[in-house]
Amino acid sequence: MVLIATLWKAFVLGAAITLVVASPTPRDYGVDGGDKLDDGDCLEQSFCDPKSPNYCDGTIYSNSKYLCGDWRLGPLMLPEHFPLDTFVAIYDRLGGLCPKDWLAKYWNCTSESFIYPPDNGFQLDIKCDPIEGTSQLDKGTYIDRFGGEGGFFASPAAAPYMQRSLPPSNLDWPQTTPVVPYNYHLYQVLRPFDVVSGPIAAWFEQPGQGVQYNLPFNISTLLCDGFIREVDTTKFLDQWDKNHWASKQEQA
């Protein structure tokens, strides 16, 4: 327990040094509803005011635990306690856009799914080729992801969320038992294996530029075959976050 906490703190402190200063975002937007009001009240400026009466125009309300009640916009409350708070310290989930503009840009209404970047999300070079290469993850390496076991992508442990270029919904708490805080999973490599790695392209109004690993198999298979093991992260989360999430579920 002490060793894991020490390693995690080292990862987070190391990652924090690389953070690029961006416009801060309020932890609690104070916006619970997605009611349709008159158009045009979002401020005509580079930053969309979360306190605008029409801030939630264009959203679909389902539960008060989400921003504007819309799961696509992520949890209303971002992590506030160590270590997950360090991942989102200067994270602006919509990059200054109003929800309706962000959804218009990144949500496919026909397929009802997010629009993800081309070339598996790798940064492109001046010839528009993805910057990627094969590398080996050695035994003892820590990797993590915000997402379930069906995914094929991970990052070096404790990379800031904005460097991952993920939609805010990847922070939604999954409906699983035991509860997984903010859908965050930490893994340790037990057997070396090759991955395709490279810098992450900017997307979802995030700067990217972190490192991603395109895994040869999904997380579930790597776990079953003994290549990685999951580290229990629930012990690191303050009880307040669990209680807050439970209260939001009761309000649904």
C-alpha positions in Angstrom: 0.0 0.0 0.0 2.7 2.5 1.0 4.8 1.5 -2.0 1.9 2.0 -4.4 1.0 5.3 -2.9 4.6 6.5 -3.1 4.9 5.4 -6.8 1.7 7.1 -7.6 2.8 10.4 -6.0 6.0 10.2 -7.9 4.1 9.7 -11.2 1.7 12.6 -10.5 4.4 15.0 -9.4 6.4 14.1 -12.5 3.4 14.6 -14.7 2.5 17.9 -13.1 5.8 19.5 -14.1 4.9 19.0 -17.8 1.5 20.7 -17.5 0.8 23.5 -20.0 -1.0 26.4 -18.4 -4.6 26.7 -19.8 -7.7 28.6 -18.8 -9.0 27.0 -15.6 -12.6 25.7 -15.4 -14.9 25.8 -12.4 -15.0 22.4 -10.6 -18.8 22.8 -10.0 -20.5 24.4 -13.0 -23.7 24.7 -11.0 -25.6 23.7 -14.1 -28.0 20.8 -13.4 -30.5 21.0 -16.3 -30.7 20.7 -20.0 -34.0 22.6 -20.5 -34.4 24.2 -23.9 -34.6 28.0 -23.7 -34.4 30.7 -26.3 -31.3 30.5 -28.5 -28.6 33.0 -28.5 -27.8 33.6 -24.9 -24.4 31.9 -25.0 -21.9 34.7 -24.9 -20.5 35.7 -28.3 -16.9 35.5 -27.2 -14.1 33.0 -27.0 -15.2 31.6 -23.6 -18.7 30.3 -23.1 -20.1 31.4 -19.8 -21.4 28.4 -17.7 -23.7 30.8 -15.9 -25.5 31.9 -19.0 -29.2 31.0 -18.7 -29.0 29.1 -22.0 -25.8 27.4 -21.4 -27.4 23.9 -21.6 -29.2 24.5 -24.9 -28.8 21.5 -27.2 -28.2 19.0 -24.5 -30.3 15.9 -23.5 -31.1 15.7 -19.8 -30.9 12.3 -18.2 -29.4 12.6 -14.7 -28.3 15.5 -12.4 -24.9 13.9 -11.8 -23.8 15.0 -15.3 -23.0 18.5 -16.6 -26.3 19.8 -17.9 -27.7 16.4 -17.0 -26.1 15.0 -20.2 -23.7 12.0 -19.9 -21.8 13.1 -23.0 -20.5 16.1 -21.1 -19.0 14.2 -18.2 -19.7 14.3 -14.5 -20.9 17.6 -13.0 -18.2 17.4 -10.3 -14.7 16.7 -11.4 -12.3 14.9 -8.9 -11.5 17.1 -5.9 -9.2 14.8 -3.9 -5.7 13.3 -4.4 -4.6 11.7 -6.6 -7.3 12.1 -9.3 -7.6 15.9 -8.8 -4.1 16.4 -10.2 -5.2 14.8 -13.5 -7.8 17.6 -14.1 -6.1 20.5 -12.2 -6.4 22.9 -15.2 -8.7 20.8 -17.4 -11.4 22.7 -19.4 -13.7 19.9 -20.6 -15.3 21.8 -23.5 -12.3 24.0 -24.3 -14.4 27.2 -23.9 -17.2 26.1 -26.3 -20.9 26.0 -25.3 -22.2 22.5 -25.0 -24.3 22.7 -28.1 -21.3 23.8 -30.2 -19.1 21.2 -28.7 -21.6 18.4 -29.4 -22.2 19.7 -32.9 -18.5 19.3 -33.6 -17.8 16.0 -31.9 -21.1 14.1 -31.7 -22.5 12.1 -34.7 -26.3 12.2 -34.4 -26.8 9.5 -37.0 -24.6 6.9 -35.3 -25.2 8.3 -31.8 -21.5 8.2 -31.1 -18.5 10.5 -30.7 -16.5 11.5 -33.7 -12.9 10.4 -32.9 -9.8 11.6 -34.7 -8.3 9.7 -37.7 -5.2 7.6 -37.6 -6.1 6.2 -34.1 -5.6 9.6 -32.6 -1.9 9.8 -33.2 -0.3 13.2 -34.0 0.4 13.7 -37.7 3.7 14.9 -39.1 4.2 17.5 -41.9 3.4 14.8 -44.5 0.1 14.0 -42.6 1.5 10.6 -41.6 0.9 9.4 -38.0 3.8 9.7 -35.7 4.0 6.2 -34.2 6.4 3.4 -33.6 6.7 0.0 -31.9 8.0 0.0 -28.4 8.1 -2.5 -25.5 6.4 -2.1 -22.2 8.8 -3.7 -19.6 7.8 -5.6 -16.5 6.9 -3.3 -13.7 5.8 -0.4 -15.9 2.6 1.3 -14.8 0.0 2.3 -17.4 -3.6 3.6 -17.0 -6.7 4.5 -18.8 -10.1 6.2 -18.2 -12.4 3.5 -19.7 -13.5 -0.1 -19.5 -11.6 -3.4 -20.1 -12.8 -3.5 -23.8 -10.4 -0.7 -24.8 -7.2 -1.0 -26.8 -5.6 2.3 -25.6 -3.7 3.3 -22.5 -1.2 5.9 -21.4 1.8 6.3 -19.1 0.4 6.4 -15.5 -0.7 9.8 -14.2 -0.7 11.7 -17.5 -2.9 14.8 -17.3 -6.4 14.2 -18.7 -6.2 17.1 -21.2 -3.1 15.5 -22.7 -5.1 12.3 -23.5 -7.6 14.1 -25.8 -10.6 12.1 -24.5 -14.2 13.2 -24.3 -15.4 14.3 -20.9 -17.7 11.2 -20.7 -14.7 9.0 -20.1 -14.8 10.5 -16.6 -18.3 9.2 -16.0 -18.5 6.7 -13.1 -19.5 3.4 -14.6 -22.5 1.4 -13.3 -20.3 -1.4 -12.0 -19.6 -3.1 -8.7 -17.3 -2.4 -7.0 -17.5 1.3 -7.8 -14.6 2.5 -10.0 -13.9 6.2 -9.3 -14.2 8.3 -12.4 -13.8 5.2 -14.6 -10.0 5.3 -13.8 -8.0 2.1 -14.0 -4.3 1.6 -13.1 -2.3 -1.4 -14.3 1.1 -2.8 -13.8 2.9 -4.8 -16.5 3.8 -8.4 -15.4 5.1 -9.7 -18.7 6.8 -7.5 -21.4 4.8 -6.9 -24.6 5.0 -4.6 -27.6 2.7 -1.7 -28.3 2.4 1.0 -30.9 3.2 4.3 -29.2 3.3 7.9 -30.1 2.1 11.5 -29.3 -1.6 12.1 -29.0 -3.2 14.6 -31.5 -5.3 17.5 -30.3 -9.0 16.6 -30.3 -12.2 17.2 -28.3 -10.9 20.8 -27.7 -8.0 19.4 -25.8 -4.3 20.0 -26.6 -3.3 16.3 -26.5 0.5 15.8 -26.9 0.6 13.1 -24.2 1.7 9.6 -25.1 -0.7 6.8 -25.9 -0.2 3.1 -26.3 -2.2 1.2 -28.9 -2.3 -2.2 -27.3 -2.1 -5.5 -29.2 -5.1 -6.8 -27.4 -7.8 -5.2 -25.3 -7.3 -4.8 -21.6 -9.5 -7.7 -20.7 -7.4 -10.1 -22.8 -4.1 -8.7 -21.4 -5.5 -9.3 -17.9 -6.7 -12.8 -18.6 -3.4 -13.8 -20.3 -1.3 -12.5 -17.4 0.4 -9.6 -19.1 -0.9 -7.0 -16.7 -2.6 -6.8 -13.4 -5.0 -4.1 -12.1 -4.0 -2.0 -9.1 -6.9 -1.3 -6.8 -7.4 2.5 -7.0 -10.5 2.7 -4.9 -8.5 2.8 -1.7 -6.9 6.1 -2.8 -10.2 7.9 -3.3 -11.5 10.1 -0.4 -14.9 8.8 0.9 -16.4 12.2 0.0 -16.3 11.4 -3.7 -18.1 8.1 -3.2 -20.7 9.7 -1.0 -21.2 12.6 -3.5 -21.7 10.2 -6.3 -24.2 8.1 -4.3 -26.2 11.3 -3.5 -26.4 12.2 -7.2 -27.7 8.7 -8.1 -30.4 9.1 -5.5 -31.5 12.4 -7.1 -31.9 10.8 -10.5 
